């Protein structure tokens, strides 16, 4: 084989490789973190991951679940943002990251949330736990129950702030991504706090009042476009961890890195993941706002049921597909039988891309219709007679 032929063959092979590579396909970045995951928040689609189900010590990203449980309780109305939280001697004694709450100090729950979300205050985390559950131990039980309900099989907590070095205090990058997704999608107001770079709070104690500046532990806020949060963590056992959230072009990404060897490295790793994610991601959205036809009802007190979509449809593409070719098909039965309750699924909207199903959205009854009885049929006959 002569040199000219070898060179020509090389160029041909390179050209074929370029043609076969999907548009938008890029190699995932090489990271120093041994465990990581990149997820899109609205769909939950995983873009890339490595050792994402490996159980590791989480340090202060434990507080993602702490914040989730706090917002769960805010959602019930049993506690409010202006509820008063009193710092105990135990909460004051927490080491590590703290905002230096004094025993007996009173702060609003909203201020405590800022202390956790911005400055990663361990004292604030314990104060909130005691306020909501009566003790840190009982609050940790709530955290583990929430993790179980979410199917986080690689997660178990022994404290609410992440100081524990116990082997029984662990989670995984994938579980952190799932709990991060739950927090920012169910309670998007958390981002109002995690986006804070600096803010002053006021300590009011028996010794007087003084200002204290909360400074964000998340340096990615100043390093990476669109960063919205979420939580840092580091201990000698966990090394350096980060769950980073960002929003660009209506796409919300979650990058989790665990076990990074250095503080600076975790931010570089997370930024590399986010930039990679945005380079390959495209989002298809259908708000499902158009009016649906009514569906005939057999044997009901009403003859037709109004219909609604369960939710909008979102699909994340990372293969460089032409999303303008997505096809939507409405699938409904000829009729439904009474009784039917409002919210019952009666059909679905199916989405396909290049002939392949990519998802669906349920179509629901927007009314409750009881089964017709003898008296209802008499009324119908009488109304028909009167109309004639």
N, C-alpha and C positions, 0 to 999 in steps of 0.2 A: 504494500500500500504506500503510494508516494505521498510526499508532504502536502501537495496541493489537494489531493483527495481527502486527507485527514482533516485539513483545515476546513474544507467545504462541508464535510460531514458534521464537524463540530458546530458550524453556523446553522446548518439545517436542524440539528437536534435542539439547539437553543431556541430557534424560531418555533419549532413544534411545541416546546415546553411553554413558551410564552402564550401561544394560542390556546393551549389546554388549561392554562391557569385561569380560574374564574376572576371576573372583574372584581376588584376590591379585596382580593385575597392576599393577606400579608402574613408573614410568619409571626407567631406569638413572641413577645419579647423575652429575652433571657433575664431572669431575676436572680438575686442573691437569696431571697426568702425561700426556705425549703417548702413552705406550704402557702398556697394562694388560690384565689378564685376571683373571677370577674363575672358579674351577673347584671342583667338588665332588670330594673325594678318592677315595671308595670306588668311584664310577661313572666318574669322569673326565669327567663332563658339564660343558661350558662354559656358564656362565650368562650372561656378557656379556664383551665384549672390544673393544679398539680398538688398531689397529696392532700386534697381538700377535705378528705374524711379522716385524716390523721388527728388523733386526740392530742391536744397541746394545752399547756397552761396559757390562759388568756390575759392575765394581768387586768388592767383597767377597762379593757373592752367588755369585761363583765358588766360594766355599767350600762351597756345597751339594753340588757334585760332588766336592769334596775329601772331605767327610764321607761321601758315598755310597761312594767307593772304599775309604775306611778301614773302613767297616762291612762292605763286601763281603769284605775280608780277615779281619776278625774272624769272619765267618760260616764261613770255611774252616777255622778253628782254627789256622792258621799263626801268627797273632798273638793275644794275649790282652789284656784290659783292664789286667792287671797287668804286661804286658811293659814293659821299661825302655827309654825313648827318650833318647838322648844328643844334646844340642844341639851342632851344629857351629858353627864361626866364621861360615860363610855364613848359617846360619839366624839366628844372633844379629844379623847385619848388616841384617836386613830393617827397613825404615822403616815409616811409617804406624802403624796400630793394632798394638800389641804388648804382650806381657806381661813383657817384659824378661828373657827367658831368657839365661843366661850360657853362654859356650862351655864345654863339658864338663859342664854341668848335666844331671842325670838326673831325669827325671820319668816316672811311669807313663803308658801310653798313654791311660788314662782321664782323667788330669789334663790331658793335651795336648788331648783331645777337648773338655773343658770350656773350655780356653783359646780354642779355635777357636769353639765354639758360643755361648759367653757373651760373651767380650770381643773376638772377631774377631781373635785374635792372628796376625799374619803370620809372626812368628818360630815360633810353634807349628805353623802349617800346613806350613812348610818342614821343620821338624824331623820331623814325622810323615811327610812325603813321602820324606825321605831314609831314614827307618827302614824304611818299607815297600818302597820300590823301589830304594834305593841312591843315588838322586839325584833332584833335583826334575824334571829333564828327563825321566827315565824314568817318574816318577809322572805327569807331564803327558801322556805317551803313553798311560798307562792311563786317564786321564780322557777323552781324545779317543776312545779305543777304546770306552769305556763309552757315551759320547754317540752314537757311530755305531751301536752295538748297540741303542740305544733309539730310533733313527730321528730324532735331533735334528739335522735338516739345517741349522738356522740357528745352530749352535753350534761354536765352535772355541776351544780354550784354549792359552795360551802360558806361563802360570804357574799355581801352585796356590792363590794367595791373592788375585789380582785387582788387584795393583799395576800391571800392565802397561797402558801407554797405546797399545800397538800396535793398528793397525787389524785385525790378524789375531787379536785376542783379543775375541771377541764371542759373544753369545747373543741370544735373543729372549724376550719375556715368556711366550710360549706354551711354549718349551723349558724355561724356568725353572720354570714350573708343573708340567711333566711330570717333571722331575728332582726337584722338591720332593715330588710325589706318590709317586714311586718310593721316596724316602728315608723318608717318614713311614709308608707302608703296609707296606713290606718290613722296615723297622727302626724300629718305633714307639718303641723305647727311646730314640731320639734326642731325643724330646720331654722325657725326664727331664732332659736337659741344657739344651735351649733354653728351658725354663720357669724356669730359675734366674735370679733377679734379681740377687743378690749372693752371692758365696762366696769364702772365703779359700783360697789355696794357699800352700805353703811353698817358698821358694827355698832350696836347700841347695847351697852352693858352697864353694870353698876359702877364701872370706872369711867363712864362717859361714852361719847361717840367718836368714831374714827372711820375714815374712808379706807377701803381696800380695793385695789384694782385686780379684777379678774382678767387674766391673760390666757388666750387660747393655747392649748397644747398642740393644736392641729396646724402645723406650719404649712400644710398644703393649701390652706386658705389664701396664702400669699404666693404660692408657687404654681398653682395649676388652675387654668381657666375653668370657671363654672363650678368650682368646689363648693359644696353646701354643708359638709360635715364629714365624719360623724363622731368617731371616738378613737383616741389613742390608748396605748397601754404598754407598760414595760416593767419588768422585774428581772432579777438575776436568773430566774428559772425560765420565764416566758421569753426573755430577750425583748425585741422590739416588735410591737404589733400595731395594726391600724386597720380600721374599717373606714374606707373613704367613700363618700358619696359625691356625685357631681351631676350637673344638668346642663346639657347643651342641645340646642335644636330640638327641644321637647323630648329628648332621650335621657332617661335617668339611669346612671350606672352605679354599681356598688363594687368596689375593689377591696378585697380583704387580703392582707398579708400577715403571716404569723411567723415568728422566729427569725425576723431579720437580724443580722449581726450588729447593726449600728443604728442609731437614731436617724441619721441622715439617709441611710439606705432604705428604711421603710417608706419614707416619703418619695424617694426616687423610684422605688419599685411600684408603689401605688400609682404614681404619675405615669409611669410607662404603661401600666395596665390600662388606665383610663384613656390615654392617647391612642393606644392600640384599639381599644373597644370602639372609640368614636371613628377610627379610620375604616372599620369594617362594617359598621352597623347602619342599617336603614330601617325605619319604622313605618309599617303600614297601619293606618288608623281608619276605622269606620265608626263614627259616633252613634250610628243606629238611631237617628232622630226622626226618620221618615215614618209616616202613619201606616200602620198595618191594617189589612182588611179584617173585618169581624168574622168570627167563626160560628157557623150554625150550631145550636145546642139542642140535643135530642132529650126530650122528657124533662125539660127545665121550666121554671116559672118565667124565665126569659128565653127568647128564641135565639139570641145572638150574644156572643161574648166578645167584648173589646179586648184587643191584644196589645202587648208591649214587649220590647226587647228586655232581656235580663240586664244587659250592660253593653257598653261599647266594646268593639273588638280591636285588639292590638296584636300585631305580629312583628317580631324582630327578625330581620333577615341579615345574615352575615356571609352569604354566599355570592353577593353581587347580583341578585336576581332582579328582573324587571318587575317591580311591584305594581306597575300600571296594568299588568295582565292578571291580577288577582280577580277571581270570579266568585260571586256570591249567589247562592241558591236558597230560596225559602222553601222549607219542607213543613207542610201542615196536613193534617188528616181532613177528609171531606166534612166531618162533623165530630163533635165531642158529646159525651153523655153526661147529663147531670147526675149527682151534684158535682160542682166544681168550686174550688176555693180560689180566691185572689192570690196569685203567686204560683199557682200550679203550672208546671211545664206542659205545654200542649204541642210544641213543635220546636224547630231549630233553624237557624241560619247557618249554612255550611259554607266555608271559604276554601277555595282551591287555588293553587299556584302551579302552573304547568301540569295540570291534571292531578296533582297530589293534594290531598286534604291537609290543610295547615291549621285548622281549628274550627270552632263553632261557638255560637251563642244561643242559649235557650230562648224560646219565645214563650211568654207567660200570659195567663189570663189576667186581665186587669180588673176583673169583677168576681164576686162570689155569687153563684147561682144555685139555689136549692132545687131539689128534685120536685117536680110538680105532683100535687096530690089530686084527689077527686074534685075538691072544691076549686082548685086552680083551673082544671079543665072545664068546669061549668062556667067559670068567669070568662074563659077564652071563647067558649061557644056563644055566650050571651053578648060579648063584645062584637063577635062576628055577625051575629043576628042583627044587632043594632046598626052596624055599618051598612047592612043591606037595606 
